Structures are given as C-alpha cells and as structure tokens.
Amino acid sequence: MLRTTTAENYDAWVDNRLSFNSDIVVNAINIWGQFSRNDVYVAGGSKAVASTHFGESPKGLFTSPAACMMHRQASFIPAFFPDKGEELISGEADFFYLPPFASEDLGKPVLGAGTLWTMTKESPATRALFQYLKEPSAHEVWMAKAGFLTPHKHVNPRAYSSDTLRKQGEILTNATTFRFDASDLMPGQIGTDVFWKEMTAFANGQDAKTTADNIQKAWDKIR
C-alpha cells in the first residue's frame, strides 16, 4: 500500500475509512499477486507462498545453487539465516532499499515496528528518564548493542555495532514516510484473523476482489 498509494490513504485503510474493497486496496493486492502468483518469481512455485514456514523462507538464498536470489523481509530476518546473520558480515548476503516503482512520486516510505514508553504513575524520575531518551547519547548506548535502530537524526552513525545496522539505520533516517504495519494496527479480528486468512486464500488462487470483499464484510460486522 505504501508503494502504490499515499500515506494518507494508508492511514485511512488502517481504520477502514478507506474500505478494504476499494479500488486502491484491490490494486495493491493485485500488484502483490503479480509477484507472488508467478511461478517463475517464487522458489518452489506460487503454491509455496502459503505453505512455506516463515523461518524457512530465506533458506533458498543459501542453497547451492541458490533457490532464489532475493527475499523481501524485515531487518530481523537474518536471525533465521542458517548462520544467524553471519552471512551479512561475510559478504555472502546483502540487502538494499527497494527503489520506487509507482508512477506517482510516493517518496521513500519505510514500514516497521517500534517500542513505545508510557508512564503509568506520575513520577519526576520517570519524566527525567523520558527527557534523557530524547538525547542522542541515550540512543547511541543502544546503538552499540545488537537489534536496535533509531530514527534520531542527530546521533553518530558510527555508534552502531556493525556495518549492517549502520546501513539499516541509514534507510530508516532517509525515509520520507514511516508507518507501522497495518495488520498490527487493525483490530485483532481483522489484522490477525480474517486479513491473514483471506490473503492466504488469495495466495492459493482466490481473486483479489473476493478477498477484499470478504475482509470488508468482517470490518462491517465489528462496527
């Protein structure tokens, strides 16, 4: 969605102000289908999309000969590599930001997750901690450890513990749009249930319009 329409439409889609069966959403589903339903583009053929376990999905990058040459996933996927990400350090694997392809200029969107902090009880010490967390130095402490990326534009990139994290951090700070995963933001009945089930059905051959209509029907039931 972030690659085919505006961030405003993405936000409207998340809370169903933009219906799931709108032309905008159906178009995004069909574009994904151009890749996922093409046997030439999928290791094991299109039927493997719905049957391959998440943690097994990058393994084809490392077979000899390679079963696939590219794999679209989040920054945590190296944990599922055969050598737990050492392939990135050795140069056996690498990653890049996927260039825009839509005719409309949608900038450089990035999809991700994040950590939220909240104060459950008023406390000067907690407020002081929150203030500290705004400082570059607080982020740089975490950057020196694995598994942390920051959008803070005033940190020293050299504080990252590896070139891999540094490169990922550059992708994040160069983003013109950042959004959280839509399925995580939608109500549980949608994001972790019918959305997943219907997109699995789409991967197995169901048409995009039927897929979108079924998900919208579920939205209508919880209004």
CYANA upper distance limits for C-alpha pairs under 8 A (distance plus 0.5 A):
  1 MET  CA      5 THR  CA      6.29
  1 MET  CA      6 THR  CA      8.38
  1 MET  CA     10 TYR  CA      6.81
  1 MET  CA     25 VAL  CA      7.62
  1 MET  CA     28 ALA  CA      6.26
  2 LEU  CA      6 THR  CA      6.89
  2 LEU  CA      7 ALA  CA      6.75
  2 LEU  CA     10 TYR  CA      7.07
  2 LEU  CA    106 LEU  CA      8.22
  2 LEU  CA    109 PRO  CA      6.84
  3 ARG  CA    100 PRO  CA      7.43
  3 ARG  CA    101 PHE  CA      7.99
  3 ARG  CA    102 ALA  CA      7.14
  3 ARG  CA    106 LEU  CA      7.40
  3 ARG  CA    109 PRO  CA      7.80
  4 THR  CA     28 ALA  CA      6.87
  4 THR  CA    102 ALA  CA      6.41
  4 THR  CA    106 LEU  CA      8.30
  5 THR  CA      9 ASN  CA      7.01
  5 THR  CA     10 TYR  CA      7.75
  5 THR  CA     24 ILE  CA      7.83
  5 THR  CA    104 GLU  CA      8.49
  5 THR  CA    106 LEU  CA      7.66
  6 THR  CA     10 TYR  CA      6.87
  6 THR  CA    106 LEU  CA      6.94
  7 ALA  CA     11 ASP  CA      6.71
  7 ALA  CA    177 THR  CA      7.77
  8 GLU  CA     12 ALA  CA      6.78
  9 ASN  CA     13 TRP  CA      6.52
  9 ASN  CA     18 LEU  CA      7.39
 10 TYR  CA     14 VAL  CA      6.82
 11 ASP  CA     15 ASP  CA      7.38
 12 ALA  CA     16 ASN  CA      6.38
 12 ALA  CA     17 ARG  CA      5.29
 12 ALA  CA     18 LEU  CA      5.46
 13 TRP  CA     17 ARG  CA      6.53
 13 TRP  CA     18 LEU  CA      5.09
 13 TRP  CA     19 SER  CA      6.92
 13 TRP  CA     20 PHE  CA      7.18
 14 VAL  CA     18 LEU  CA      8.40
 14 VAL  CA    182 ALA  CA      6.13
 14 VAL  CA    183 SER  CA      8.24
 14 VAL  CA    185 LEU  CA      7.15
 14 VAL  CA    186 MET  CA      6.35
 15 ASP  CA    186 MET  CA      7.08
 16 ASN  CA     20 PHE  CA      7.24
 16 ASN  CA    219 TRP  CA      8.07
 18 LEU  CA     22 SER  CA      7.39
 19 SER  CA     25 VAL  CA      8.47
 19 SER  CA    216 GLN  CA      7.12
 20 PHE  CA     25 VAL  CA      6.51
 20 PHE  CA     26 VAL  CA      8.17
 20 PHE  CA    212 ALA  CA      6.07
 20 PHE  CA    213 ASP  CA      7.60
 20 PHE  CA    215 ILE  CA      7.12
 20 PHE  CA    216 GLN  CA      5.75
 21 ASN  CA     25 VAL  CA      6.79
 21 ASN  CA     26 VAL  CA      6.64
 21 ASN  CA    209 LYS  CA      7.16
 21 ASN  CA    212 ALA  CA      5.04
 21 ASN  CA    213 ASP  CA      5.73
 21 ASN  CA    215 ILE  CA      8.26
 21 ASN  CA    216 GLN  CA      6.69
 22 SER  CA     26 VAL  CA      6.74
 23 ASP  CA     27 ASN  CA      6.40
 24 ILE  CA     28 ALA  CA      7.05
 25 VAL  CA     29 ILE  CA      6.86
 25 VAL  CA    212 ALA  CA      8.20
 26 VAL  CA     30 ASN  CA      6.71
 26 VAL  CA    208 ALA  CA      6.43
 26 VAL  CA    209 LYS  CA      6.69
 26 VAL  CA    212 ALA  CA      7.05
 27 ASN  CA     31 ILE  CA      6.70
 28 ALA  CA     32 TRP  CA      6.82
 29 ILE  CA     33 GLY  CA      6.71
 29 ILE  CA    208 ALA  CA      6.64
 30 ASN  CA     34 GLN  CA      6.83
 30 ASN  CA    208 ALA  CA      6.70
 31 ILE  CA     35 PHE  CA      7.74
 32 TRP  CA     36 SER  CA      6.64
 33 GLY  CA     37 ARG  CA      5.67
 33 GLY  CA     38 ASN  CA      8.13
 33 GLY  CA    203 ALA  CA      7.98
 34 GLN  CA     38 ASN  CA      6.79
 35 PHE  CA     41 TYR  CA      6.63
 35 PHE  CA     42 VAL  CA      8.15
 36 SER  CA     41 TYR  CA      7.58
 36 SER  CA     42 VAL  CA      7.08
 36 SER  CA     46 SER  CA      6.45
 36 SER  CA     49 VAL  CA      7.35
 36 SER  CA    203 ALA  CA      7.49
 37 ARG  CA     42 VAL  CA      8.35
 37 ARG  CA     45 GLY  CA      8.49
 37 ARG  CA     46 SER  CA      5.39
 37 ARG  CA     47 LYS  CA      8.39
 37 ARG  CA    203 ALA  CA      7.26
 37 ARG  CA    205 GLY  CA      8.48
 38 ASN  CA     42 VAL  CA      7.15
 38 ASN  CA     45 GLY  CA      7.74
 38 ASN  CA     46 SER  CA      6.40
 39 ASP  CA     43 ALA  CA      8.19
 39 ASP  CA     44 GLY  CA      8.06
 39 ASP  CA     45 GLY  CA      4.66
 39 ASP  CA     46 SER  CA      5.40
 40 VAL  CA     45 GLY  CA      7.26
 41 TYR  CA     45 GLY  CA      7.93
 41 TYR  CA     46 SER  CA      8.42
 42 VAL  CA     46 SER  CA      6.22
 42 VAL  CA     48 ALA  CA      7.97
 42 VAL  CA     49 VAL  CA      8.02
 42 VAL  CA     68 CYS  CA      8.07
 43 ALA  CA     48 ALA  CA      7.76
 43 ALA  CA     60 GLY  CA      7.80
 43 ALA  CA     67 ALA  CA      6.36
 43 ALA  CA     68 CYS  CA      6.34
 44 GLY  CA     48 ALA  CA      6.03
 45 GLY  CA     49 VAL  CA      8.23
 46 SER  CA    203 ALA  CA      7.96
 46 SER  CA    204 ASN  CA      8.43
 47 LYS  CA     51 SER  CA      7.43
 47 LYS  CA    203 ALA  CA      7.86
 47 LYS  CA    204 ASN  CA      6.88
 48 ALA  CA     52 THR  CA      6.01
 49 VAL  CA    203 ALA  CA      7.03
 50 ALA  CA    200 THR  CA      6.38
 50 ALA  CA    203 ALA  CA      6.69
 50 ALA  CA    204 ASN  CA      7.41
 52 THR  CA     56 GLU  CA      7.14
 52 THR  CA     57 SER  CA      6.73
 53 HIS  CA     57 SER  CA      6.77
 55 GLY  CA     80 PHE  CA      6.13
 56 GLU  CA     80 PHE  CA      7.91
 58 PRO  CA     62 PHE  CA      8.39
 58 PRO  CA     71 HIS  CA      6.93
 58 PRO  CA     77 ILE  CA      8.38
 58 PRO  CA     80 PHE  CA      7.79
 58 PRO  CA     81 PHE  CA      7.06
 59 LYS  CA     63 THR  CA      7.43
 59 LYS  CA     81 PHE  CA      7.04
 59 LYS  CA     82 PRO  CA      7.49
 60 GLY  CA     66 ALA  CA      6.29
 60 GLY  CA     67 ALA  CA      5.03
 60 GLY  CA     68 CYS  CA      5.93
 60 GLY  CA     69 MET  CA      8.46
 61 LEU  CA     66 ALA  CA      5.84
 61 LEU  CA     67 ALA  CA      6.67
 61 LEU  CA     68 CYS  CA      5.86
 61 LEU  CA     69 MET  CA      6.35
 61 LEU  CA     70 MET  CA      7.61
 61 LEU  CA     71 HIS  CA      8.20
 62 PHE  CA     66 ALA  CA      6.28
 62 PHE  CA     67 ALA  CA      8.26
 62 PHE  CA     82 PRO  CA      8.33
 63 THR  CA     67 ALA  CA      6.79
 73 GLN  CA     77 ILE  CA      6.83
 74 ALA  CA    112 GLY  CA      8.22
 75 SER  CA    168 GLN  CA      7.96
 76 PHE  CA    147 GLY  CA      8.23
 77 ILE  CA     81 PHE  CA      7.60
 78 PRO  CA     84 LYS  CA      6.29
 78 PRO  CA     85 GLY  CA      4.83
 78 PRO  CA     88 LEU  CA      8.45
 79 ALA  CA     84 LYS  CA      5.08
 79 ALA  CA     85 GLY  CA      6.18
 80 PHE  CA     84 LYS  CA      6.37
 80 PHE  CA     85 GLY  CA      7.96
 81 PHE  CA     85 GLY  CA      6.07
 81 PHE  CA     87 GLU  CA      8.15
 83 ASP  CA     87 GLU  CA      7.09
 85 GLY  CA     89 ILE  CA      7.87
 86 GLU  CA     90 SER  CA      6.75
 87 GLU  CA     91 GLY  CA      6.54
 87 GLU  CA     92 GLU  CA      5.46
 87 GLU  CA     93 ALA  CA      5.98
 88 LEU  CA     92 GLU  CA      6.63
 88 LEU  CA     93 ALA  CA      5.48
 88 LEU  CA     94 ASP  CA      6.20
 88 LEU  CA    164 THR  CA      7.65
 89 ILE  CA    164 THR  CA      8.02
 97 TYR  CA    171 ILE  CA      7.36
100 PRO  CA    106 LEU  CA      8.14
100 PRO  CA    107 GLY  CA      8.12
100 PRO  CA    108 LYS  CA      7.80
102 ALA  CA    106 LEU  CA      8.12
107 GLY  CA    175 ALA  CA      8.36
107 GLY  CA    176 THR  CA      6.38
107 GLY  CA    177 THR  CA      7.83
108 LYS  CA    174 ASN  CA      8.02
108 LYS  CA    175 ALA  CA      5.56
108 LYS  CA    176 THR  CA      5.60
108 LYS  CA    177 THR  CA      6.84
109 PRO  CA    175 ALA  CA      6.11
109 PRO  CA    176 THR  CA      6.31
109 PRO  CA    177 THR  CA      4.95
109 PRO  CA    178 PHE  CA      6.30
109 PRO  CA    179 ARG  CA      8.30
110 VAL  CA    172 LEU  CA      7.36
110 VAL  CA    175 ALA  CA      6.49
110 VAL  CA    176 THR  CA      8.40
110 VAL  CA    177 THR  CA      6.64
110 VAL  CA    178 PHE  CA      5.42
110 VAL  CA    179 ARG  CA      7.10
111 LEU  CA    178 PHE  CA      6.34
111 LEU  CA    179 ARG  CA      5.65
111 LEU  CA    180 PHE  CA      6.27
111 LEU  CA    181 ASP  CA      6.76
112 GLY  CA    178 PHE  CA      7.82
112 GLY  CA    179 ARG  CA      6.89
112 GLY  CA    180 PHE  CA      5.60
112 GLY  CA    181 ASP  CA      6.56
113 ALA  CA    180 PHE  CA      5.90
113 ALA  CA    181 ASP  CA      7.25
114 GLY  CA    180 PHE  CA      8.30
119 MET  CA    123 SER  CA      8.43
119 MET  CA    126 THR  CA      7.57
122 GLU  CA    126 THR  CA      8.14
123 SER  CA    127 ARG  CA      6.82
124 PRO  CA    128 ALA  CA      6.61
125 ALA  CA    129 LEU  CA      6.76
126 THR  CA    130 PHE  CA      6.71
127 ARG  CA    131 GLN  CA      6.68
128 ALA  CA    132 TYR  CA      6.72
129 LEU  CA    133 LEU  CA      6.72
130 PHE  CA    134 LYS  CA      7.32
131 GLN  CA    135 GLU  CA      7.86
132 TYR  CA    138 ALA  CA      7.07
133 LEU  CA    138 ALA  CA      5.96
133 LEU  CA    139 HIS  CA      7.60
134 LYS  CA    138 ALA  CA      7.77
135 GLU  CA    139 HIS  CA      7.51
136 PRO  CA    140 GLU  CA      6.66
136 PRO  CA    152 HIS  CA      7.60
136 PRO  CA    154 HIS  CA      6.59
136 PRO  CA    155 VAL  CA      5.36
136 PRO  CA    156 ASN  CA      8.33
137 SER  CA    141 VAL  CA      6.89
137 SER  CA    155 VAL  CA      7.75
138 ALA  CA    142 TRP  CA      7.48
139 HIS  CA    143 MET  CA      6.56
139 HIS  CA    150 THR  CA      7.43
139 HIS  CA    152 HIS  CA      8.27
139 HIS  CA    155 VAL  CA      7.65
140 GLU  CA    144 ALA  CA      6.78
140 GLU  CA    155 VAL  CA      7.09
140 GLU  CA    156 ASN  CA      7.68
140 GLU  CA    159 ALA  CA      6.11
140 GLU  CA    160 TYR  CA      7.85
141 VAL  CA    145 LYS  CA      7.85
141 VAL  CA    159 ALA  CA      8.31
142 TRP  CA    146 ALA  CA      8.36
142 TRP  CA    148 PHE  CA      6.81
143 MET  CA    148 PHE  CA      6.30
143 MET  CA    149 LEU  CA      7.19
143 MET  CA    150 THR  CA      8.21
143 MET  CA    159 ALA  CA      6.29
143 MET  CA    160 TYR  CA      5.12
143 MET  CA    161 SER  CA      6.97
144 ALA  CA    159 ALA  CA      6.09
144 ALA  CA    160 TYR  CA      5.47
144 ALA  CA    161 SER  CA      5.14
145 LYS  CA    160 TYR  CA      7.84
145 LYS  CA    161 SER  CA      6.50
146 ALA  CA    161 SER  CA      7.20
146 ALA  CA    165 LEU  CA      8.40
147 GLY  CA    165 LEU  CA      8.48
148 PHE  CA    165 LEU  CA      8.35
149 LEU  CA    165 LEU  CA      7.56
149 LEU  CA    168 GLN  CA      7.93
149 LEU  CA    169 GLY  CA      6.18
149 LEU  CA    172 LEU  CA      8.42
150 THR  CA    169 GLY  CA      7.01
150 THR  CA    172 LEU  CA      8.02
150 THR  CA    173 THR  CA      8.26
151 PRO  CA    169 GLY  CA      7.78
151 PRO  CA    172 LEU  CA      6.50
151 PRO  CA    173 THR  CA      5.64
152 HIS  CA    173 THR  CA      7.69
153 LYS  CA    173 THR  CA      6.91
155 VAL  CA    159 ALA  CA      8.44
157 PRO  CA    166 ARG  CA      6.67
157 PRO  CA    169 GLY  CA      8.22
158 ARG  CA    166 ARG  CA      7.80
160 TYR  CA    165 LEU  CA      6.64
160 TYR  CA    166 ARG  CA      6.10
161 SER  CA    165 LEU  CA      7.49
161 SER  CA    166 ARG  CA      8.29
162 SER  CA    166 ARG  CA      6.77
163 ASP  CA    167 LYS  CA      6.56
164 THR  CA    168 GLN  CA      6.78
165 LEU  CA    169 GLY  CA      6.44
166 ARG  CA    170 GLU  CA      6.81
167 LYS  CA    171 ILE  CA      7.05
168 GLN  CA    172 LEU  CA      6.95
169 GLY  CA    173 THR  CA      6.70
170 GLU  CA    174 ASN  CA      6.42
171 ILE  CA    175 ALA  CA      6.83
180 PHE  CA    184 ASP  CA      8.03
180 PHE  CA    185 LEU  CA      7.77
181 ASP  CA    185 LEU  CA      7.09
182 ALA  CA    186 MET  CA      6.68
182 ALA  CA    191 GLY  CA      7.95
183 SER  CA    190 ILE  CA      7.93
183 SER  CA    191 GLY  CA      4.52
183 SER  CA    192 THR  CA      7.13
183 SER  CA    195 PHE  CA      8.02
184 ASP  CA    188 GLY  CA      8.34
184 ASP  CA    191 GLY  CA      6.50
184 ASP  CA    192 THR  CA      7.97
185 LEU  CA    191 GLY  CA      7.80
186 MET  CA    190 ILE  CA      6.70
186 MET  CA    191 GLY  CA      5.62
187 PRO  CA    191 GLY  CA      6.47
188 GLY  CA    192 THR  CA      5.83
188 GLY  CA    193 ASP  CA      7.20
189 GLN  CA    193 ASP  CA      5.81
189 GLN  CA    194 VAL  CA      7.07
189 GLN  CA    218 ALA  CA      8.34
190 ILE  CA    194 VAL  CA      5.64
190 ILE  CA    195 PHE  CA      5.89
190 ILE  CA    215 ILE  CA      7.78
190 ILE  CA    218 ALA  CA      7.48
190 ILE  CA    219 TRP  CA      7.44
191 GLY  CA    195 PHE  CA      5.88
191 GLY  CA    196 TRP  CA      7.35
192 THR  CA    196 TRP  CA      6.51
193 ASP  CA    197 LYS  CA      6.68
194 VAL  CA    198 GLU  CA      6.33
194 VAL  CA    215 ILE  CA      6.63
194 VAL  CA    218 ALA  CA      7.70
195 PHE  CA    199 MET  CA      6.60
195 PHE  CA    215 ILE  CA      6.57
196 TRP  CA    200 THR  CA      6.64
197 LYS  CA    201 ALA  CA      6.80
198 GLU  CA    202 PHE  CA      6.68
198 GLU  CA    211 THR  CA      6.03
198 GLU  CA    212 ALA  CA      8.41
198 GLU  CA    214 ASN  CA      7.80
198 GLU  CA    215 ILE  CA      7.51
199 MET  CA    203 ALA  CA      6.65
199 MET  CA    211 THR  CA      7.28
200 THR  CA    204 ASN  CA      6.85
201 ALA  CA    205 GLY  CA      6.97
201 ALA  CA    206 GLN  CA      6.04
201 ALA  CA    211 THR  CA      7.96
202 PHE  CA    206 GLN  CA      4.82
202 PHE  CA    207 ASP  CA      6.56
202 PHE  CA    208 ALA  CA      7.03
202 PHE  CA    211 THR  CA      6.87
206 GLN  CA    210 THR  CA      7.50
206 GLN  CA    211 THR  CA      7.22
207 ASP  CA    211 THR  CA      6.77
208 ALA  CA    212 ALA  CA      6.60
209 LYS  CA    213 ASP  CA      6.48
210 THR  CA    214 ASN  CA      6.60
211 THR  CA    215 ILE  CA      6.98
212 ALA  CA    216 GLN  CA      6.67
213 ASP  CA    217 LYS  CA      6.69
214 ASN  CA    218 ALA  CA      7.08
215 ILE  CA    219 TRP  CA      6.99
216 GLN  CA    220 ASP  CA      6.72
217 LYS  CA    221 LYS  CA      6.93
218 ALA  CA    222 ILE  CA      7.33
219 TRP  CA    223 ARG  CA      7.17
